[in-house]
Every structure is written in C-alpha cells, then in structure tokens.
Amino acid sequence: MATITIRYWAGAREAAGVAAEEFDAPTVDDALRQAGTARGGDAEFTRVIGLCSFLLDGRRLGVEDRTRPLTGAVELEALPPFAGG
C-alpha cells in the first residue's frame, strides 16, 4: 500500500476542484478510482482524467505501469493536454 499524492494541473485542477489530494492505495489506478468515487462519479472529472498523461515521482507513467503495486509515499501528477503542446 502506498500513500499517493495526486497533484492536478490546469484543466485537471479545475475538474478536481483541488490542487492536490492524498489517497492510500496499492496502485495508481486504485488511487484514480478513489478520486473519481470522491466526486460521485462526476462525468467531467472522469473525462478530463481520461485525457491526462501522468508523472510518477517525476517520471512518465505508462498505461501498463498504472497497475504496478506501489509502496511508501509517491507523487502522481495529472497533466491534461495543453494547448500548443
């Protein structure tokens, strides 16, 4: 089990309604599910998170890595597509 701090950027921050939040979860996917559940399954949050790329402790996270078990404290950054790049 890990303590995963999710930091939201730009449109992800707007959709989440917070800049950051923390979840105890075994994987990134589990933390993202908890974040969605905390918002009552909000469709806009789900849509925006679905468009995001992620950094885990500063490194790009591949889709296949989202189910890798984690331990300790980690930081997940949710980066939505940005205009012009």
C-alpha positions in Angstrom: 0.0 0.0 0.0 1.2 3.5 -0.9 0.3 7.0 0.1 -0.3 8.6 -3.3 -0.5 12.4 -3.5 -2.2 13.4 -6.7 -1.3 16.8 -8.0 -3.7 18.2 -10.6 -2.6 20.7 -13.2 -4.5 23.2 -15.4 -7.9 21.7 -16.5 -7.4 18.7 -14.3 -7.2 21.0 -11.3 -10.4 22.7 -12.4 -12.2 19.4 -12.8 -11.0 18.1 -9.5 -11.7 21.3 -7.6 -8.5 21.0 -5.6 -4.8 21.3 -6.4 -3.8 18.1 -4.7 -5.2 15.3 -2.6 -3.9 12.1 -1.0 -5.1 8.5 -1.1 -3.9 5.3 0.4 -4.0 2.8 -2.4 -1.9 -0.1 -3.8 -1.8 1.2 -7.4 -2.2 4.4 -9.4 -5.4 3.0 -10.9 -6.8 2.4 -7.4 -6.0 6.0 -6.4 -7.6 7.4 -9.5 -10.7 5.3 -8.8 -10.9 6.7 -5.3 -10.6 10.2 -6.7 -13.5 9.6 -9.0 -15.6 8.0 -6.2 -14.9 11.0 -4.0 -16.5 13.1 -6.7 -19.6 10.9 -7.0 -18.5 9.7 -10.5 -18.5 13.2 -11.9 -18.5 12.8 -15.7 -16.3 15.9 -16.4 -13.7 14.7 -13.9 -13.7 11.3 -15.4 -13.4 12.7 -18.9 -10.5 15.0 -18.0 -8.6 12.3 -16.1 -9.0 10.0 -19.1 -7.2 12.6 -21.3 -4.3 13.1 -18.8 -0.8 11.9 -19.0 0.8 11.1 -15.7 4.2 11.5 -14.0 5.0 9.3 -11.0 7.7 10.9 -8.9 8.8 13.0 -11.9 8.9 10.1 -14.4 6.4 9.5 -17.2 4.0 6.8 -16.3 3.0 4.3 -19.0 -0.5 2.9 -19.1 0.8 -0.6 -18.2 2.5 0.9 -15.1 -0.8 2.1 -13.6 -1.5 -1.3 -12.1 2.0 -1.9 -10.7 2.0 -2.2 -6.9 3.4 0.7 -5.1 4.7 1.2 -1.5 5.7 4.2 0.5 4.8 7.8 -0.3 4.7 8.7 -4.0 3.6 11.8 -6.0 1.4 11.5 -9.1 1.0 14.5 -11.4 -2.1 14.6 -13.6 -1.3 16.6 -16.8 -4.1 17.3 -19.2 -3.4 18.1 -22.8 -2.1 21.7 -23.1 -2.9 24.0 -26.0 0.1 24.2 -28.3 2.0 21.2 -26.9 
